[in-house]
Amino acid sequence: MVRKVRAMPYRNQRLLAWAVACVASLLCQPQARAAMNFCAAPAMQSSERTNADPGVKALVSNVQAHLNDPPRALPRLHTEGTLPHEGIYDQSKAAEQDLELLRDAALAWRATGDERYLRYVDRVLYAWVTTYQPSFNPIDEAPLAGLILAYDMTASALPVKTRNAAMAFLTKLANGYIAQIDAQPRPLTGTFRNNWQSHRIKLIAMAAFTLDNRKMIDAAQRLFIEHINDNIAPDGSTVDFTERDALHYVTYDLEPLVVAALAARRHNRNWQTLRAPSGATLAAALAWLTPYATGAKTHDEFVNSKVPFDAKRRAAGLPGFTGPWDPKDAAELFHLAARLDGKYMPIALKLAPTPPAWLAVCLPLPAR
């Protein structure tokens, strides 16, 4: 006997079709792509813990004061080669505060679970990634690291509109820098082997690991090795020191490379000891700077700099462009380096007893 199968009521058919469409829509939407998780700070488990941590308290308090500020997103930032009050320097510096606040608001959300901070990130991040047009000047765009970290920490909770716009922006940014570098004749010269290149590589690496884009990650590692080879001598001295006669620029050169190495470390890649064909490593450069950071050696800054802009800044009275180098200039660098290798922690603590608030919340513990 053939048993008749009862037809599904029309209403149920519609419900099933709706459910299938919803699942298909979710599968087709770009998923949250934040594989890096640069910051190790999990959400705090209790308000007591949040209130007890002075670093968290200071960071949260600062963000809270700006929750209702309108975004200051600009289509372009430009501070490189200019002094205060020249061109759009002042406007750019004001806008850059958004990028630090984005990072700190994302950390505040991670630390407290307060949705107000997530809503701030959503609003300001969307404004920036839909307004700013990359110029591929890495000095102007170095502060975009804050935007990348904010996305990295919040991607899975952001609305699809914001997430997609941010992914498109970071893809454009990283691919643009990769193309810019790859278009240069070899061997690389000028700003493609000094601190500018360090900042290019930082932005490429952070975006690549956050997007979990294998092609970008491979390019970032290739360019990192090439830059170590071009910029750092086997004894650890850098091109920037030769050009600028200033430890300020050694610090400025190495800090973005340490940040890039921290991004790679979250993917179990050790860029600190990655050896270039010349034998140079990032670890050797940090070791070269260490005696100056501890005060065992001293250095008068910019005396024999080959860059005219350094003389211009000295004449303008900008601090740090004359006289002996202040080791505290390297405090953030060594606090970052301590998150790569715990042996740098004593130096970091000597330079600054507490790390910058954002780093204390982002990566509270040194590496072992």
N, C-alpha and C positions, 0 to 999 in steps of 0.2 A: 504494500500500500504506500503510495506517495503522500508524504505529509506536506501540507501546504505551509509555506512560510508567510507569516503575516507581514504585510507591508508596514514599514515604520511610519508612524503618523507624520504628517507634513511638518508640524511644529518641531518635532524631534529631529527631522531631517535638516531643518534650518539651523537648529542648535549645533548639530554635528558639523555641518558645513562651516558654521562660525568658528567652532573650536579648531577645526583643521586649518582654517585660514589664519587664526591667531598664531598657532604653532608655526605655520609656514612663514608668517611675517617675522616672528622672532628669530627663526633660523636664518632668514635672509638678511636681517639687519646686521650691520657690522657690530661685532661684539666688543665689549670694553677691552681695549688693548693697553694694558699697563702691566707688562710682565716684569718690569725692572724692580719696582718697589724699592727704590733707592733708600728711602727712610725705613728704618726698622721699627719705628715707634708704633706699637699697636694702640688700639683704643684703650683708654684708661678704664679700669674696672670699677672705680668708685670716685665720687666727688672728693672724698677725703684725700685720696692719692693725688688727685689733680691739685687740690689746694696746698698740699704739703710740698710740692715740687716748685721751688722758686723760679726755675727756668720756664716751666710751663705757665706759671702764674703771670710772669712778666710778658711772655709772648701773647698769651690770651688777652691780657689787659690791653695791650697795644692794638691788637686786631679789633677788639670790641669797640674801641674809640673811633674806628673808621668804618664800621659796618654799613653805615648809611651814606658814605661818600659816593659820589658819582664816579664812574670809571674815567680815567684820564688817558684813555687809549689814543695814540697818535698813529698816523699812517707811516711815520718815519721817526726814528731817534737819531740824533747826531750830537755827539760830544767829542769825538776823536779829533785831535789836532786843534781844538778850540779852547778858549779860556772862559771863565764865567762871564756872562752878559754878552758873549759873542754869538751871533747866529741864533740857533734854537737850543743852545746849551742849557739855559735855565729851564726852559719848557720841557726839554728832554729829561733833565734830572728830576723834575717834579713828577713826570709821568712814570719814570722808573720806580718810584716808590710803590706804585701799584703792583709791580712785579714781585717785590719783596713781600708786600702784604698778601698777595695771592699764595705764595709759598707758606707764609705764616698762618694764614686762615685755613689752609688745608691741614697743616699740623695741628692747629687748634681744634679742628673738627675731629681729627684722628685721636687727639688726646682726651676730648671731652664728650664726643658724640653729639654735640649741640648742632642741630640742623641749621641754625642761623649762619654758621661759618661755611657750611656747604653751599647755602644759597648765595652767599657773597662770592664764593669761588665761581659758581655757575654764571652769575651775572657779569663779573669782571672778566673772567676768562673768555666768555663768548664775545664780549665787546672787543677785546684785544685780538683774538684770532680772526675776527671778521673785519677789523679795521687796519691792522698793521700790515704793511707790505715789505717783506724782507729786502734789505739793501745789500746783504752779504758783506757788510763791513763788520768783522767780528768784534771790534772794540766797541762800536756802537751797540751791537746786539748781544754782548756778553751777559747783560742782565736778564735776557730771556731764559736763562737757566732757572730762575725762580718760577716762571710760567710752566716750564717743563716739569719741575718737581710738583707743582700744584696739580697738574693733570695726572701725573703718575700716581699720586696718592688718592685721587678722587674719581678716576675714570669710571670705575664700576658703578658709582652712585650718581653720575651725572646724567641729565636728560640726553636722549639720543641726539637731539639737535646740536647741543654743545659738544658732545663727544665726537660726532662726525666732523664738525667744523675744526675742532682741535686736532684730530688725526690728520685732516687734510693740510692744515697749517704746518704741523711738524714734519709731515712727509715732504712738503714743498721746501721747508727750511733745510732739512738734512740733505735732500737730493741736490738742492741748489749749491750748497757748500761742497759736496762731493764733486759735482760737475766742475765747479770753479777751480778746485785744486787739480783735478785730473786734466784740465785743459792747459795747465802750465807746463812749460818745457822743463825737462830734467837736466841737471840737478836743480832743485828748487832754490830760489834766491830771495833776497829782500824780505818782505813781510810774509812770504810763504815758508820761511824757516825760523822766524823769531817768535815773539810772544803772540803775535796775531794768529799764527798757525795753531798755537796751543789752544786759543779760544775757539777757533774753527772746529778743532778736533773734539773739544769739550761738548759743543753744541751737537755735533754729529753723533757722538757716542751716546749722549743722554737721550736724544730723540730715537736713535736706533734701538737701544735697549728697551726704552719705554714702549715703542711700537712693536717690539719683538719681531723686527724685520730682519730676516737672516741675511739678505743681500747687503743691507745697510750696516749690519753688525760686522760682516766680513770686511767691508770697505773701511769702517772705523778702525778696526784692528790693523789693517794694512797701512793706513795713513798714520796711525799712532806709532808704529814701528819705524816708518820712514822719517817721521819727525824726530823721534829719539835719535836716529842716526844723523840727521841733519843739524840738530840743535844742541845736543849734549855730547861733549867729548868723553872718551873713555875714562878720564879722571873725574868726570862729573861737572866740570865747568860748562857754562852755557854760552851760546852765541850772544844772548842778550847782555851778558856781563861784558863781553868783549866790545860790543857796540855802544853800550850805554855807560859802562864803568859804574854800575849801580846795582847794589843788592836788591833795591826796590824792584827792579825789573827781573831779577832772578826769581824773586817771590811771585811776581805777577805772571811769569812764564810757567812756573811749576804748579801753582795752585790749580789752574784749569786741568792740567794733566793728572793731578791727584784726583780731582773730581771725576774725570773720565775713567780713571782706574777703579774708583769706588763703584761707578756704574757697572763696569765689567765684572767686578768682584761679586756683585749680586747674581751674576750668571756663571759663577765658579770659574772665572778667568782671572789669572794673576798677571796683571799688566805692570805691576810694580817692578818685577824682576824680568820682564820680557826683554830679551837681549837683541839689540840692533846688530846688523852685520859688522859695525865698527867695534862692537863689544860694549857700547854704552847702554845704560839702563836708567830708568827713573830713580831707582834706589840709590844709584851712584850720585845723581844730582842732589838728592836730599842729604846724602852723606857729605857732599862737598859744602853745602850751605850750613851744616850743623855747627861747626866751630864758630861761625859768625853769630848764629842764633844763641849759642851758649855764652858768648862774650869772650871766648878764648882768642878770637881774632876780631879786629875792627876794620872799618873801611870808610873813607871819606867819599861821599856820593857825588857822582856826575862830573868829577873833575876833568876827566878826559873823554866825555861823551862825544860821539861823532854825530849826534842828532841835534840840529839847530833848535828844535822845539823845546829841548831840555833847558837850553840857555834862556829861552823866552820865558819859560815858567819860573826859572830861578829869578830872573829880573822882575817878574810880577810878584815875587814874594810868596809863592805857593810853598807850603811847608813840605819838608822832605827833599827838596831839590838842592840843598847845600848842607855842608857839615857832615858829621858822622852818621852812619846808618843806625837807626833805632831797631834793635832786634824785635821789639814788640810788633813791628811791621809784619813779621812772619808768624804771629800767634795763630791766626786762623789756618794758615798753611799747615803748621805742625799739629794742630788739633784735628784737621782733616787727615793728615798723614797717620796719626795715631789710630784712626779707624781702619787704616790699611795694615798697620803693623804697630803693635802695642809698645815697641821699644821707643817710639817717639813721644810717648805720653809724658815722661818726666820733663822733656824739653818744652812741650806744649804747656804744661802746668807752670813751669818757671816763667814762661812768657806771659801767660794769662791764667790765673787760678781757676777760672771757669771759662768754658768755651762760649762762643756766640750763642745766644738763646736758641736760635733756630737749630743749630747743630746739636745742642744739648737735648732737644726734644726729638730731632730726627734720628740721630745715631748716639744714644746716650752712653754707650759703652765702648771702650777702645777694643781694637782687635787683639786676639791672643797672640 
